[in-house]
């Protein structure tokens, strides 16, 4: 029977146990200190325990005035499992330890700390402790002495730290510790202030200050013997007033007793700032320090006074340097266009603290008003007694001949005056900016130079220099197939002429080409020309085997075994009468006499064989017509049409095979597409609007401030590029991007984007004109080597002439000439072939010449395009490596490479193998190329 009371009690017990388990696992935090009393300079330990927590965050160290707090190491973790009366409990704890070092006497409070434990904030209770100063008496003195009566803020000052420690003498053992032993009594909790760097240098070099015994007066004015240690260092006062030693506090663990020990001085040597292994104990296996107390002393300072740097006569470019300095500059490159970047390096050499030296405010110097200079502070690096800074400057206009002397101002403490030194001027050449904003495309009308002709020969449209800002720019386009249909006018007319020619002269072909005859005609011809019975039998048997292919059989008619399978096949087909006649005729042809001994007439047998062949042909034709059903006939016609369609498709495939192969090779060797940026339509419109505004601002400033104009063009280019990266493929967008790149002197990227625009709109004359002008700006340092030999020179000249022709009339005009001339020429030829009287020399010569010229032009253009490559270099200096990485050796270095086309050969990771116009092969980073 179900006991409801027991069931409720069980449920209640489970709930209570669950609550108890939850309470046991809840995280708690406790804080304690090793002692509530401490000596100044001697640390006590603070311990924080976090129990039964699965997750926690360490608190920020508290800031306590007069107390130094630092971590004592990594947290320690422990876990414990306890089983009592069959019940298993598990506890975990994490202990955080910190060292608390008071720097002055007084009562201090460690504030409540807040921890985040298991997602909840847990706060500890505050703790108070007291610090007292161990009576130093006459045991320890510290002095800080400068070697000058006065210095200025920031001026280097040679100072000496003197530490006097009274030698400890143990009366029971009548033993006095040496100066080395007493130096090792200095605690690691000592703060060295400005001498910290010097102490670390000595420790790293396994050195220590040498001590010597001197006489010094104690607090009562009595002379006593002390060990004196001197440490020299160069310090740089940071504030005016008396030299302060507040950041120096010497702590010595002064011995109070010695005792026997196997490992002498093991404890206090480890507490030394130089480590216990530096000095060996003079009491090895005899005596060690068994007890000690900390004694602390602050440094007493002499009367050296720190004066502030005066404000009267302070130069505007002064940035706090105190001492004596020189400045040198170096620039690269020195031959640039207006708006190009010039790297300017500044070297400051001097006697002051070089790590504190600041670069002169270049953006505020009137000497550099003709340059665009960044107003960001420069971060330099110190090397020996100099500091080097590097920045970029950009000339605002053409015609600037030098980077003027750069001033550097400092305060000379020797003369107590501000002084300014200057660097030497740097000669530079600043040319007019290479962009379309002025007259790179359209020059003066009339007489033009060869360079202008190259850029302007096809510029029938005068550029407006205004980008296209219609909303249609944000709509992707498909490439126009202008160059993909013309081949039909070249291939189909000659094919049609061949068909016409074959139809007109088919009888002549059949007569002169036996392979074109039917098997019946060949058999009748062989029978008619046979000179004996065996030849007639052989021709008849072969024809029968064609009609009834029971099995392959060769031989002559007099062998009955050869004809038996064929005769059997005829009977299987239902032609019993013809099979019997054929068998009888073949039997007769195998004998020269009949059964009565009469000689057989050869002509009668020839006629009988011809009659049998004709009857067999007629019978097979009638049987075929009866057996072919209407659906089969439809399928035959469909198959015929399908064959024609397949042939047409095959023709198309053959015509476009070269293009397909080239595209597949490019895809195989080219880097993959960059990941697209996802932009909403609203974001695209905002970017497009901002890009157009930046471009218009650049145009407005192009004649007055090239640098600001280029900044506007760069902003426009970056935003147009974001739209392209978002997947928009639009000819006008590529055109806008090409303009922005060209105006900002990124020639290679400009050429690549003009090419992309032309791929979408090949007949756009404006795009072609801008591309021609951009290509005219490409420097010729890396052009292909000139071809040698008369034939190659002629080919090169033809290519150049054809290139000018294509740029002048456009590819569409050449295609139109090709189509019309091909149709006219082949139409006249076909008309004449059909039998009409026509003078081909009179009417077809001109279309034929035009057709040949158009084909040659298209071939030369395609060959020239293939040789130019499928990628554009976008860097001025290009290094070709032997492999896909910087670690591989350089195989070539190309100057003035920007804008030149190269052919990609392979791609691996972020590197692409290319071949230049000169035939050089090497690997370059992907970012050095723009694929076309």
WOFEN-V28912 format. One record per pair of residues at least 6 apart in sequence whose ideal C-beta (glycine too) atoms are under 7 Angstrom apart, sorted by the first residue. I is the first residue (numbers start at 1). GAP is how many residues later the second one is. If there is no record, write none. Layout:
BEGIN
I/GAP
I/GAP
END
This chain:
BEGIN
24/28
24/65
25/27
26/26
27/23
27/24
27/25
27/26
27/90
27/91
27/95
28/23
28/24
29/19
29/21
29/86
29/88
29/93
29/95
30/19
31/15
31/17
31/82
31/93
31/94
31/96
32/15
33/11
33/12
33/13
33/67
33/94
33/96
34/10
34/11
35/9
36/93
36/94
37/92
37/93
37/95
38/6
38/64
38/91
38/93
39/92
39/93
39/95
39/255
40/62
40/63
40/64
40/65
40/91
40/93
40/256
41/60
41/146
41/148
41/208
41/210
41/253
41/255
42/147
42/209
42/252
43/56
43/57
43/58
43/146
44/56
44/85
45/27
45/52
45/54
46/52
46/54
46/64
47/48
47/50
48/48
49/44
49/46
50/6
50/43
50/44
50/65
50/67
51/40
51/42
52/39
52/40
53/64
53/65
54/64
55/63
56/38
56/59
56/60
56/61
57/58
57/59
58/38
59/54
59/55
59/56
61/8
62/7
62/48
62/49
62/51
64/44
64/46
66/36
66/37
66/38
66/40
66/42
67/33
67/34
67/35
67/36
67/41
68/33
68/35
69/29
69/31
70/28
70/29
71/27
72/25
72/26
72/27
73/24
75/19
75/20
75/21
76/19
77/17
78/15
79/11
79/12
79/13
80/11
81/7
81/9
82/7
101/88
102/6
102/29
103/146
105/26
105/27
105/28
106/25
107/21
107/23
108/20
108/21
108/23
109/17
109/19
110/16
110/17
111/15
112/11
112/12
112/13
112/14
113/11
114/7
114/9
115/7
133/163
134/159
134/160
134/161
134/162
136/159
136/160
136/161
138/28
138/80
138/81
138/86
139/27
139/115
139/156
140/24
140/25
140/110
140/112
140/155
140/157
141/23
141/75
141/156
142/21
142/106
142/108
142/155
142/156
142/157
142/158
143/19
143/156
143/157
144/15
144/17
144/99
144/101
144/104
144/155
144/156
144/157
145/14
145/15
145/17
145/157
146/11
146/13
146/97
146/156
146/158
147/11
148/9
148/156
149/155
149/156
150/154
150/155
150/157
151/6
151/86
151/153
151/155
151/262
152/155
152/157
152/170
152/259
152/261
153/84
153/85
153/86
153/87
153/153
153/155
153/156
154/82
154/155
154/166
154/168
154/198
154/199
154/202
155/167
155/168
155/258
156/78
156/80
156/196
156/197
157/77
157/78
157/80
158/74
158/76
159/74
159/76
160/70
160/72
161/34
161/70
161/138
162/66
162/68
163/66
163/87
164/52
164/62
164/64
165/17
165/61
165/62
165/87
166/58
166/60
167/9
167/10
167/15
167/58
167/60
168/9
168/14
168/86
168/87
169/7
170/88
173/85
173/114
175/83
175/112
178/104
179/32
179/34
179/48
180/99
181/101
182/45
183/25
183/28
183/46
184/84
184/85
184/88
184/95
185/67
185/68
185/69
185/70
185/83
186/64
186/66
186/86
186/87
187/64
187/65
187/66
187/84
187/107
188/83
188/85
189/62
190/59
190/60
190/61
190/83
191/56
191/57
191/58
192/7
192/56
193/52
193/54
193/55
194/39
194/41
194/53
195/36
195/38
198/33
198/35
199/74
202/6
203/70
203/71
206/72
208/66
209/20
209/21
209/22
211/16
211/17
211/18
212/16
213/12
213/14
214/12
214/14
215/8
215/10
216/7
216/8
216/10
217/6
218/6
236/117
237/6
237/69
239/67
240/66
240/67
240/68
241/65
242/59
242/63
243/58
243/61
243/63
244/57
245/53
245/54
245/56
248/50
248/51
249/47
249/49
250/47
251/43
251/45
252/43
253/15
253/18
253/39
253/41
254/38
254/39
254/41
255/34
255/37
256/35
256/36
256/37
257/33
257/34
258/29
258/30
258/31
258/32
259/28
259/29
259/31
260/27
261/26
261/27
262/23
264/17
264/19
264/20
264/21
264/22
264/23
264/24
265/16
265/23
265/24
266/10
266/22
268/21
268/24
269/7
269/10
270/6
309/13
309/102
313/105
314/104
315/94
315/103
315/105
317/43
317/44
317/47
317/48
317/90
317/92
318/91
318/100
319/39
319/41
320/38
321/31
321/36
321/89
321/90
322/30
322/88
322/89
322/91
323/27
323/28
323/29
323/87
324/26
324/27
324/88
325/23
325/24
325/25
325/83
325/85
325/96
326/23
326/24
326/95
327/19
327/20
327/21
327/79
327/81
327/94
327/96
328/19
328/95
329/15
329/16
329/17
329/77
329/94
329/97
330/15
331/11
331/12
331/13
331/72
331/95
331/97
332/11
333/9
334/92
334/93
334/94
334/95
335/94
336/6
336/59
336/92
336/94
337/94
337/95
337/96
337/97
337/408
338/57
338/58
338/59
338/60
338/92
338/94
338/95
338/368
339/55
339/94
339/367
339/368
339/371
339/406
340/54
340/405
341/51
341/53
342/50
342/51
342/52
343/47
343/49
344/47
344/48
344/49
344/59
345/43
345/45
346/13
346/43
346/60
347/39
347/41
348/9
348/38
348/39
348/60
349/36
349/37
350/7
354/28
354/31
354/32
354/33
355/27
357/30
359/19
359/21
359/30
360/46
360/47
360/48
362/6
362/11
362/29
363/10
363/11
363/12
365/42
367/37
367/38
368/25
370/25
370/26
370/30
371/22
371/23
371/24
371/25
372/21
372/22
372/24
372/335
373/20
374/17
378/11
378/13
380/7
380/8
380/9
381/7
394/313
395/35
396/309
396/310
396/311
397/309
398/32
398/33
398/34
399/31
400/28
400/30
401/26
401/27
402/23
402/24
402/25
402/26
403/22
403/23
403/25
404/21
405/17
405/18
405/19
405/20
406/16
406/17
407/13
407/15
408/12
408/13
409/9
409/11
410/9
411/7
412/7
433/273
433/312
434/6
434/311
434/343
435/307
435/308
435/310
436/27
436/29
436/303
436/306
436/307
436/334
436/337
437/28
437/262
437/265
437/306
440/15
440/333
440/337
441/14
441/15
441/18
441/22
441/328
441/329
441/332
442/14
442/17
442/20
442/21
443/9
443/13
448/8
451/325
454/322
455/317
455/318
455/321
457/347
457/350
457/351
458/310
458/311
458/314
458/349
458/350
459/310
460/305
461/304
461/305
461/308
463/306
463/307
465/234
467/225
467/228
467/269
467/272
468/264
468/267
468/268
469/223
473/215
473/257
473/259
473/260
474/210
474/211
474/214
474/254
475/255
476/252
476/253
476/254
477/252
477/253
477/254
477/283
479/280
479/281
480/280
480/281
480/282
482/280
482/281
482/329
482/330
486/329
486/332
486/333
487/168
489/329
489/330
489/333
489/334
490/332
491/160
491/164
493/329
493/330
493/333
494/332
496/334
497/329
497/332
497/333
497/336
500/330
500/333
500/334
501/332
502/7
504/329
504/330
509/7
510/6
510/7
514/8
519/24
519/27
520/93
520/97
523/16
523/19
523/20
523/90
524/86
524/89
526/13
527/9
527/12
527/13
527/79
527/82
527/83
530/6
530/9
530/76
533/56
533/59
533/69
533/72
534/22
534/23
534/24
536/53
536/69
536/70
536/73
537/19
537/20
537/21
537/49
537/52
537/53
538/18
538/19
540/17
540/69
540/72
540/73
541/16
541/21
541/22
541/25
541/45
543/70
544/22
544/38
545/8
545/21
547/69
547/73
548/18
548/21
548/22
548/25
550/15
550/16
550/18
550/19
551/14
553/9
553/12
555/7
557/29
557/32
557/33
558/32
563/20
563/23
567/12
567/15
567/16
570/8
570/9
570/12
571/8
575/44
578/37
578/38
578/41
581/31
582/30
585/23
585/24
585/27
588/12
588/17
589/16
592/7
592/8
593/6
593/7
594/6
666/204
669/235
669/236
669/237
669/238
670/234
670/237
670/261
671/236
671/241
671/255
671/260
674/51
676/49
676/50
676/51
677/45
677/48
677/49
679/47
684/39
684/42
687/32
687/35
687/36
688/35
690/29
691/25
691/28
691/29
694/18
694/21
694/22
694/25
695/17
695/18
695/21
695/45
697/15
698/11
698/14
698/15
698/18
698/45
701/7
701/8
701/11
702/7
710/34
710/35
713/27
713/30
713/31
714/30
716/24
717/20
717/23
717/24
717/27
720/13
720/16
720/17
720/20
721/16
723/10
724/9
724/13
731/26
731/29
731/30
731/33
734/19
734/22
734/23
735/22
735/32
737/16
738/12
738/15
738/16
738/19
738/32
741/8
741/9
741/12
742/8
742/32
746/128
747/27
747/30
747/31
747/151
747/152
748/124
748/125
748/126
748/150
748/151
748/182
749/125
749/181
750/24
751/20
751/23
751/24
751/121
751/148
752/120
752/178
752/180
754/13
754/16
754/17
754/20
755/16
755/177
757/10
758/6
758/9
758/10
758/13
761/6
762/49
763/47
763/49
765/45
768/39
772/35
778/121
778/122
779/117
781/114
781/115
782/112
782/114
782/115
782/118
782/134
782/135
782/136
783/134
784/133
784/134
785/133
787/6
787/8
787/9
798/62
799/61
799/65
802/55
802/58
802/59
803/61
805/52
806/8
806/51
806/55
814/40
814/43
814/44
817/33
817/37
818/33
818/36
818/37
818/40
821/26
821/29
821/30
821/33
822/29
824/23
825/19
825/22
825/23
825/26
828/10
828/12
828/15
828/16
829/11
829/15
831/7
832/6
832/8
868/33
869/32
869/33
869/34
870/33
870/34
870/61
870/62
871/30
871/31
871/33
871/43
871/58
871/59
871/60
871/61
872/27
872/29
872/57
872/58
872/60
873/24
873/25
873/26
873/27
873/29
873/55
873/56
874/24
874/54
874/55
874/56
875/22
875/23
875/53
876/20
876/21
876/22
877/18
877/20
878/16
878/19
878/46
878/50
879/11
879/14
880/10
880/11
880/12
880/40
880/42
880/43
880/44
881/7
881/8
881/9
881/10
881/41
881/42
882/6
882/7
882/9
882/40
883/40
884/24
884/25
884/27
884/39
885/26
888/35
891/31
892/28
892/30
894/22
900/17
902/12
902/13
902/14
903/11
903/12
904/8
904/10
905/8
905/9
905/10
905/16
906/7
910/15
910/16
911/12
911/13
911/14
911/15
912/11
912/12
912/14
912/17
913/8
913/10
914/8
914/10
915/6
END
